[in-house]
Amino acid sequence: MNTDRRVNGLHLVRLLGDWRSGAVPTAYAGLASRLRLLILDGRVPLHTRVPAERELADALGVSRTTVAAAYERLREDGFLHSRRGAGTWTDLPSTGVSAAGPVATLVDDDDLIDLAHAAPPAPAEWLHAAAECAITQLTRYLPTHGYDPLGLSALRSAVADRYTARGATTTPDQVLVTAGAQHAFALTLRALASPGDRIVVEHPTYPNALEAVRRAGCRPVPVPFGPDGWDLEMLAATIRHTAPRLAYLVPDFQNPTGFCMSAEDRASLVALAARTGTTLVIDETVAELWLDRPTPPPVSSELVVTTGSASKMFWGGLRVGWLRASPTMVRRLGAARASMDLASPILEQLIATDLVPRTVEIAEDRREWLRSSRARMHERLALRLPSWKPNAPTGGLGFWVDLGAPIASALAISAERHGVALAAGPRFGLDGAFERFVRLPYTLDAEALDLAVDRLAAAYLALGGEVLDDLPLRGVT
């Protein structure tokens, strides 16, 4: 297997943690079990070379026989692959849960609760007022052809002012208006990357970003998280070994893990980009949806392209986004845009022009609602599904839930039969990783959240899981 990525013994020891804990009969079984978990969780990426038996044994302070037996168990189970004289790499078994084939759904589509998309409903009052204002402003633009590949100057100024207020001094010529953050990322890939280029991504990460990388003909290179967030050591090693064209990161309430990058790590990230000449694409889609404490100032430098969107703060149906970069980069991206589209719709831009300056007020309304929904879902999960372990995001739109077993794909199939559309963990990763996780957005009202968790409990029960049933499950019978 041809790969330059490896994890050394000392770093793997840190990832393993207290691997001797748990009800395992032998040391090698405990080591194999913990390594298997790291691979399934994506914290040790697939096709990464693991330390030689002697190196890991020395780092762990155990016999080489223990490590050899653990590696052999993992090879038998399909989680490691070795080639004599070349080394050993992480892998996944060729068999697993399959979602193939038709599945009978027990509810009508109209009764399906959507937990697959993390997007709140529109703030109706604000949006109605902005739409009315936009209609009155539209008359000014009707005599023109309506095409502006960089975006309306008023909206670019409003977005620039918002960045400046958050701590990243920005001028309008550093802003390009797009049809959402996803469009901004795709445009950046179109302008800066070529087929075959490597693109570093977090692992797990936003599924549509992975799809954009694939559609551009590029190769996503995953970098796993540590237990408390970004593993900058692994990120630096990956960039050194793979020489990626871009790195796509979500430092603010990362999707799906909810991690928020510290100011110190952001500074280290910018320094890493400068040392390696790597362009960073920073997704700020939910940066202002903090719930417990404000986020650090935006990541900014000549090597940073920042993407943002009106979708999460205002409404998913308002297809307006933007990117922030150097004036030279903005002109370059604007010139590349013609091959994708000519410009963003004027009316939607006018609505966003009215809303962006009101972000602070709208965000506070959003936070109050999201805090309540987050608490409601957490309480309901504890009541119904106490074996599930949701994380503790300090912002953003959803939980990343550890199911305790690699059943996410099977649960998604069962959940749909019980009336819930669910995003299973493997959607957020590569090569089948994250089967132990699901993302659960808390973007529904209280009644819908309660019903969704009840239906999830019924779906989990159908798979043989244990639930608390002090109250009747409002699933599908």
C-alpha positions as CSV (number, residue, x, y, z in Angstrom):
1,M,0.0,0.0,0.0
2,N,1.4,3.4,-1.0
3,T,1.1,5.9,1.8
4,D,3.4,8.3,3.5
5,R,1.1,8.9,6.5
6,R,2.1,7.2,9.8
7,V,1.4,7.6,13.5
8,N,4.4,7.2,15.7
9,G,4.4,5.2,19.0
10,L,4.3,8.1,21.4
11,H,1.4,9.7,19.6
12,L,-0.5,6.5,19.4
13,V,0.0,6.0,23.2
14,R,-1.7,9.4,23.8
15,L,-4.6,8.4,21.6
16,L,-5.0,5.0,23.3
17,G,-5.4,6.5,26.7
18,D,-6.2,4.0,29.5
19,W,-6.5,1.0,27.1
20,R,-6.2,-1.5,30.0
21,S,-9.5,-0.5,31.5
22,G,-12.6,-2.5,30.7
23,A,-13.7,-6.1,31.0
24,V,-11.2,-7.8,28.7
25,P,-9.5,-11.1,29.5
26,T,-6.0,-10.3,28.3
27,A,-3.7,-7.3,27.7
28,Y,-3.5,-8.0,24.0
29,A,-7.3,-8.2,23.7
30,G,-7.7,-4.8,25.5
31,L,-5.1,-3.2,23.2
32,A,-6.7,-4.7,20.1
33,S,-10.2,-3.5,21.3
34,R,-9.0,0.1,21.9
35,L,-7.1,0.2,18.5
36,R,-10.2,-1.1,16.8
37,L,-12.2,1.7,18.4
38,L,-9.8,4.4,17.3
39,I,-10.0,3.1,13.7
40,L,-13.8,3.0,13.7
41,D,-14.0,6.4,15.2
42,G,-11.7,7.8,12.6
43,R,-9.2,9.1,15.2
44,V,-6.6,7.0,13.5
45,P,-7.3,7.5,9.8
46,L,-7.6,4.6,7.3
47,H,-4.5,3.7,5.4
48,T,-2.2,5.1,8.1
49,R,0.9,3.2,8.9
50,V,1.0,2.2,12.6
51,P,4.2,1.8,14.6
52,A,6.3,-1.3,14.3
53,E,5.6,-3.9,17.0
54,R,8.8,-3.1,18.9
55,E,8.3,0.6,18.7
56,L,4.8,0.5,20.1
57,A,5.8,-2.1,22.8
58,D,8.5,0.2,24.0
59,A,6.2,3.2,24.0
60,L,3.5,1.3,26.0
61,G,5.9,-0.5,28.3
62,V,4.6,-3.9,27.4
63,S,6.1,-7.0,25.8
64,R,6.4,-7.2,22.0
65,T,4.4,-10.4,22.2
66,T,1.4,-8.4,23.5
67,V,1.5,-5.9,20.6
68,A,2.1,-8.7,18.1
69,A,-0.9,-10.6,19.4
70,A,-3.1,-7.4,19.2
71,Y,-2.0,-6.7,15.7
72,E,-2.7,-10.3,14.6
73,R,-6.2,-10.1,16.1
74,L,-6.8,-6.8,14.2
75,R,-5.5,-8.3,10.9
76,E,-7.8,-11.3,11.3
77,D,-10.7,-9.0,11.9
78,G,-9.8,-6.8,8.9
79,F,-8.7,-3.7,10.7
80,L,-5.0,-3.9,9.8
81,H,-3.3,-4.8,6.6
82,S,0.4,-5.8,6.5
83,R,3.0,-6.4,3.8
84,R,6.2,-8.2,4.7
85,G,9.1,-5.8,4.9
86,A,7.0,-2.7,4.3
87,G,4.8,-2.2,7.4
88,T,1.3,-2.3,8.7
89,W,-1.6,0.0,7.9
90,T,-5.1,0.6,9.2
91,D,-8.0,-0.8,7.2
92,L,-11.7,-1.7,7.5
93,P,-13.3,-5.1,7.1
94,S,-14.8,-5.7,3.7
95,T,-18.2,-6.6,5.2
96,G,-20.4,-4.4,7.3
97,V,-23.9,-3.0,7.6
98,S,-25.4,-2.3,4.2
99,A,-28.2,0.1,3.5
100,A,-28.9,-1.5,0.1
101,G,-32.3,-2.6,-0.9
102,P,-35.8,-1.2,-0.4
103,V,-36.9,-0.5,3.2
104,A,-40.5,-0.4,4.1
105,T,-41.4,2.8,5.9
106,L,-44.1,2.6,8.5
107,V,-45.2,6.3,8.3
108,D,-46.2,8.6,5.5
109,D,-43.6,11.0,4.2
110,D,-45.6,13.9,5.6
111,D,-45.2,12.5,9.1
112,L,-41.4,12.0,8.7
113,I,-39.4,14.1,11.3
114,D,-36.3,15.5,9.7
115,L,-33.1,15.1,11.9
116,A,-30.9,14.7,8.8
117,H,-30.6,18.4,8.3
118,A,-29.2,20.8,11.0
119,A,-31.1,23.9,10.1
120,P,-33.5,26.0,12.2
121,P,-36.8,27.5,10.9
122,A,-36.8,31.1,9.7
123,P,-37.2,34.0,12.1
124,A,-40.4,35.0,10.4
125,E,-40.8,38.6,11.7
126,W,-37.3,39.6,10.7
127,L,-37.5,37.8,7.3
128,H,-40.8,39.3,6.4
129,A,-39.6,42.8,7.2
130,A,-36.4,42.3,5.2
131,A,-38.3,40.9,2.2
132,E,-40.6,44.0,2.2
133,C,-37.6,46.3,2.3
134,A,-35.9,44.4,-0.5
135,I,-39.0,44.7,-2.8
136,T,-38.9,48.5,-2.4
137,Q,-35.1,48.5,-3.1
138,L,-35.4,46.3,-6.2
139,T,-36.7,49.1,-8.4
140,R,-33.3,50.7,-8.4
141,Y,-31.8,47.6,-10.1
142,L,-34.5,46.8,-12.7
143,P,-33.0,49.1,-15.4
144,T,-29.6,47.2,-15.1
145,H,-28.8,43.7,-16.5
146,G,-28.7,42.4,-12.9
147,Y,-25.4,40.5,-13.2
148,D,-22.6,41.3,-10.7
149,P,-20.2,38.4,-10.2
150,L,-18.7,39.9,-7.0
151,G,-22.1,40.8,-5.5
152,L,-24.0,43.9,-4.6
153,S,-21.7,46.5,-3.1
154,A,-24.1,47.2,-0.3
155,L,-24.1,43.6,0.8
156,R,-20.3,43.3,0.5
157,S,-20.0,46.4,2.7
158,A,-22.4,44.9,5.3
159,V,-20.5,41.6,5.4
160,A,-17.1,43.4,5.6
161,D,-18.5,45.5,8.5
162,R,-19.6,42.4,10.3
163,Y,-16.1,40.8,10.0
164,T,-14.5,44.0,11.3
165,A,-16.8,44.1,14.3
166,R,-15.8,40.5,15.1
167,G,-12.1,41.3,15.1
168,A,-11.0,40.8,11.5
169,T,-10.6,44.2,9.8
170,T,-12.2,43.8,6.4
171,T,-12.9,46.0,3.4
172,P,-15.6,45.4,0.8
173,D,-13.1,44.4,-1.9
174,Q,-12.2,41.4,0.3
175,V,-15.8,40.0,0.0
176,L,-17.4,38.0,-2.8
177,V,-21.1,37.1,-2.6
178,T,-22.0,33.5,-3.4
179,A,-25.1,31.3,-3.4
180,G,-24.2,29.9,0.0
181,A,-21.1,28.7,1.8
182,Q,-21.1,25.4,-0.1
183,H,-21.0,27.4,-3.4
184,A,-18.2,29.4,-2.0
185,F,-16.1,26.3,-1.2
186,A,-16.9,24.8,-4.6
187,L,-15.8,28.0,-6.3
188,T,-12.6,28.0,-4.3
189,L,-11.9,24.4,-5.4
190,R,-12.6,25.3,-9.0
191,A,-10.2,28.3,-8.9
192,L,-7.4,26.9,-6.8
193,A,-7.3,23.1,-7.1
194,S,-6.9,20.7,-10.0
195,P,-8.1,17.0,-10.4
196,G,-5.8,14.8,-8.4
197,D,-4.9,17.4,-5.8
198,R,-5.0,16.5,-2.2
199,I,-7.4,18.4,0.1
200,V,-7.0,18.0,3.8
201,V,-10.2,17.7,5.7
202,E,-11.2,17.1,9.3
203,H,-12.4,13.7,10.2
204,P,-15.4,13.7,10.7
205,T,-16.5,16.6,8.6
206,Y,-19.4,18.2,6.7
207,P,-20.6,15.6,4.2
208,N,-21.3,18.1,1.4
209,A,-17.7,19.4,1.7
210,L,-16.5,15.9,1.0
211,E,-18.8,15.6,-1.9
212,A,-17.5,18.9,-3.3
213,V,-13.9,17.7,-3.0
214,R,-14.8,14.5,-4.9
215,R,-16.7,16.4,-7.6
216,A,-13.7,18.5,-8.2
217,G,-11.7,15.3,-8.9
218,C,-9.6,15.9,-5.8
219,R,-8.6,13.5,-3.1
220,P,-9.8,14.2,0.5
221,V,-7.1,13.5,3.1
222,P,-8.6,13.0,6.6
223,V,-7.1,14.2,9.8
224,P,-8.7,12.9,13.0
225,F,-9.6,14.8,16.1
226,G,-8.1,14.1,19.5
227,P,-10.4,13.6,22.5
228,D,-10.6,17.4,23.1
229,G,-10.5,18.8,19.6
230,W,-8.0,19.4,16.8
231,D,-4.9,17.2,16.7
232,L,-2.6,19.9,15.4
233,E,0.4,17.6,15.5
234,M,-1.3,15.1,13.2
235,L,-2.5,18.0,11.0
236,A,1.0,19.3,10.6
237,A,2.4,15.9,9.9
238,T,-0.3,15.2,7.3
239,I,0.4,18.5,5.5
240,R,4.1,17.9,5.5
241,H,3.7,14.4,4.1
242,T,0.9,15.0,1.6
243,A,1.6,18.6,0.4
244,P,-2.2,19.3,0.0
245,R,-3.5,22.1,-2.3
246,L,-6.0,23.2,0.3
247,A,-7.1,22.4,3.9
248,Y,-10.8,22.7,4.7
249,L,-11.6,23.3,8.4
250,V,-14.6,24.3,10.6
251,P,-13.1,25.9,13.7
252,D,-16.4,27.2,15.1
253,F,-18.7,24.5,16.4
254,Q,-17.3,22.0,14.0
255,N,-19.9,20.0,12.0
256,P,-20.6,17.4,13.4
257,T,-18.4,17.2,16.6
258,G,-19.3,20.7,17.9
259,F,-15.7,21.5,18.9
260,C,-14.6,25.1,19.0
261,M,-11.0,25.9,18.3
262,S,-9.1,28.0,20.8
263,A,-7.5,31.4,20.0
264,E,-4.1,29.8,20.6
265,D,-4.8,26.9,18.2
266,R,-6.1,29.4,15.6
267,A,-2.8,31.3,15.8
268,S,-0.9,28.0,15.4
269,L,-3.0,27.1,12.4
270,V,-2.2,30.3,10.6
271,A,1.5,29.8,11.4
272,L,1.3,26.3,10.0
273,A,-0.3,27.6,6.8
274,A,2.5,30.2,6.5
275,R,5.3,27.7,7.0
276,T,3.8,25.2,4.5
277,G,2.3,27.6,2.0
278,T,-1.1,25.8,2.4
279,T,-4.3,27.8,1.7
280,L,-6.9,27.3,4.4
281,V,-10.6,27.3,3.7
282,I,-12.3,28.2,6.9
283,D,-16.0,27.5,7.1
284,E,-17.8,30.0,9.5
285,T,-21.4,28.9,8.7
286,V,-22.3,28.8,12.4
287,A,-19.6,31.0,13.9
288,E,-22.1,33.4,15.5
289,L,-24.4,30.8,16.9
290,W,-22.5,30.4,20.1
291,L,-24.7,29.4,23.1
292,D,-22.4,29.5,26.1
293,R,-19.5,31.9,25.3
294,P,-18.5,33.9,22.3
295,T,-16.0,32.4,19.8
296,P,-12.5,33.8,19.3
297,P,-11.9,36.3,16.4
298,P,-12.0,34.9,12.9
299,V,-9.0,33.2,11.4
300,S,-7.5,35.6,8.9
301,S,-4.3,35.9,6.8
302,E,-3.3,36.1,3.2
303,L,-3.5,32.3,3.0
304,V,-7.0,32.1,4.4
305,V,-10.3,32.0,2.5
306,T,-13.2,32.3,4.9
307,T,-16.7,31.2,3.9
308,G,-20.0,32.2,5.5
309,S,-23.7,31.9,4.9
310,A,-27.1,33.4,5.7
311,S,-28.6,29.8,5.9
312,K,-28.1,29.0,9.6
313,M,-28.5,32.4,11.1
314,F,-31.4,33.6,8.9
315,W,-32.9,30.8,6.8
316,G,-31.9,27.9,4.7
317,G,-34.2,29.0,1.9
318,L,-32.2,32.3,1.6
319,R,-29.5,31.0,-0.7
320,V,-26.9,33.8,0.0
321,G,-23.4,33.2,1.2
322,W,-20.0,34.9,0.9
323,L,-16.3,34.4,1.1
324,R,-13.6,36.6,2.6
325,A,-10.1,36.7,1.1
326,S,-7.4,39.1,0.0
327,P,-8.6,41.5,-2.7
328,T,-6.3,39.7,-5.2
329,M,-7.9,36.3,-4.3
330,V,-11.4,37.8,-4.5
331,R,-10.7,39.0,-8.1
332,R,-9.3,35.6,-9.0
333,L,-12.3,33.8,-7.6
334,G,-14.7,36.2,-9.2
335,A,-13.1,35.6,-12.6
336,A,-13.4,31.9,-12.2
337,R,-17.1,32.2,-11.3
338,A,-18.4,32.5,-14.9
339,S,-18.0,28.8,-15.4
340,M,-20.3,28.0,-12.6
341,D,-22.9,30.9,-12.6
342,L,-23.0,34.5,-13.5
343,A,-24.1,36.1,-10.2
344,S,-26.2,35.7,-7.1
345,P,-29.9,36.7,-7.3
346,I,-30.5,40.4,-6.7
347,L,-33.6,40.0,-4.6
348,E,-32.0,37.5,-2.2
349,Q,-29.0,39.8,-1.9
350,L,-31.2,42.7,-1.0
351,I,-32.9,40.7,1.7
352,A,-29.5,39.7,3.1
353,T,-28.3,43.3,2.9
354,D,-31.1,44.2,5.4
355,L,-30.5,41.2,7.7
356,V,-26.7,41.1,8.0
357,P,-26.4,44.4,9.9
358,R,-29.0,43.0,12.4
359,T,-27.0,39.9,13.0
360,V,-26.4,40.7,16.7
361,E,-30.1,41.1,17.5
362,I,-31.2,38.1,15.4
363,A,-28.5,35.9,16.9
364,E,-29.6,36.7,20.4
365,D,-33.2,35.5,19.6
366,R,-31.7,32.4,18.0
367,R,-29.5,31.6,21.0
368,E,-32.4,31.8,23.4
369,W,-34.4,29.3,21.3
370,L,-31.5,27.0,20.6
371,R,-30.4,26.9,24.3
372,S,-33.9,25.8,25.2
373,S,-34.0,23.2,22.4
374,R,-30.5,21.9,23.3
375,A,-31.5,21.4,26.9
376,R,-34.8,19.7,25.9
377,M,-33.2,17.2,23.6
378,H,-30.4,16.4,26.2
379,E,-33.1,15.8,28.9
380,R,-35.1,13.6,26.6
381,L,-32.2,11.5,25.5
382,A,-31.2,11.0,29.1
383,L,-34.8,9.9,29.9
384,R,-35.3,7.5,26.9
385,L,-31.8,6.5,25.8
386,P,-29.4,6.7,28.8
387,S,-26.8,4.5,27.2
388,W,-26.3,7.0,24.4
389,K,-23.6,9.6,25.1
390,P,-24.2,13.0,23.5
391,N,-21.3,15.5,23.6
392,A,-21.5,18.9,25.2
393,P,-21.4,21.5,22.3
394,T,-21.1,25.1,23.5
395,G,-22.7,26.3,20.3
396,G,-23.9,25.3,16.8
397,L,-26.9,23.2,16.0
398,G,-26.5,19.6,17.1
399,F,-25.2,16.8,19.2
400,W,-22.6,14.2,18.1
401,V,-23.9,11.1,19.9
402,D,-21.8,8.0,20.8
403,L,-24.2,5.0,20.5
404,G,-21.8,2.7,22.2
405,A,-21.7,0.2,19.4
406,P,-21.1,0.4,15.6
407,I,-24.8,0.4,14.6
408,A,-25.3,3.9,13.1
409,S,-26.2,2.8,9.6
410,A,-28.6,0.1,10.9
411,L,-30.1,2.6,13.2
412,A,-30.7,5.1,10.4
413,I,-32.6,2.4,8.4
414,S,-34.6,1.5,11.5
415,A,-35.3,5.2,12.3
416,E,-36.7,5.9,8.9
417,R,-39.1,3.0,9.3
418,H,-40.2,4.6,12.5
419,G,-40.6,8.1,11.1
420,V,-37.3,9.8,11.6
421,A,-34.7,10.8,8.9
422,L,-31.3,10.5,10.6
423,A,-27.7,11.3,9.6
424,A,-25.6,8.3,10.5
425,G,-21.9,8.8,11.4
426,P,-20.4,7.4,8.2
427,R,-22.0,10.2,6.2
428,F,-19.5,12.5,7.9
429,G,-16.4,10.4,7.2
430,L,-14.5,8.3,4.7
431,D,-14.4,4.6,4.2
432,G,-17.1,3.7,6.6
433,A,-15.7,5.4,9.7
434,F,-17.9,6.6,12.6
435,E,-20.4,3.7,12.7
436,R,-20.7,4.4,16.5
437,F,-22.0,7.9,16.0
438,V,-25.1,9.8,14.8
439,R,-25.6,13.6,14.6
440,L,-28.8,14.8,16.3
441,P,-29.7,18.4,15.6
442,Y,-31.7,20.3,18.2
443,T,-33.4,22.6,15.6
444,L,-37.0,21.5,16.2
445,D,-39.6,22.7,18.6
446,A,-40.1,21.0,21.9
447,E,-43.0,18.7,20.8
448,A,-41.2,17.6,17.7
449,L,-38.0,16.9,19.6
450,D,-39.9,14.8,22.2
451,L,-41.6,12.8,19.5
452,A,-38.3,12.4,17.5
453,V,-36.5,10.9,20.5
454,D,-39.4,8.6,21.3
455,R,-39.3,7.3,17.7
456,L,-35.5,6.9,17.9
457,A,-36.0,4.9,21.1
458,A,-38.5,2.7,19.3
459,A,-36.0,2.3,16.4
460,Y,-33.2,1.4,18.8
461,L,-35.4,-1.1,20.6
462,A,-36.2,-2.8,17.2
463,L,-32.4,-3.4,16.9
464,G,-32.2,-5.0,20.3
465,G,-31.1,-2.0,22.2
466,E,-32.3,-1.1,25.7
467,V,-34.5,1.9,26.4
468,L,-36.3,3.2,29.4
469,D,-40.1,2.8,29.0
470,D,-41.6,4.4,32.1
471,L,-43.6,6.4,29.6
472,P,-45.2,5.0,26.5
473,L,-43.0,5.4,23.4
474,R,-44.7,7.6,20.8
475,G,-43.1,5.8,18.0
476,V,-44.8,3.9,15.2
477,T,-46.7,0.7,16.2
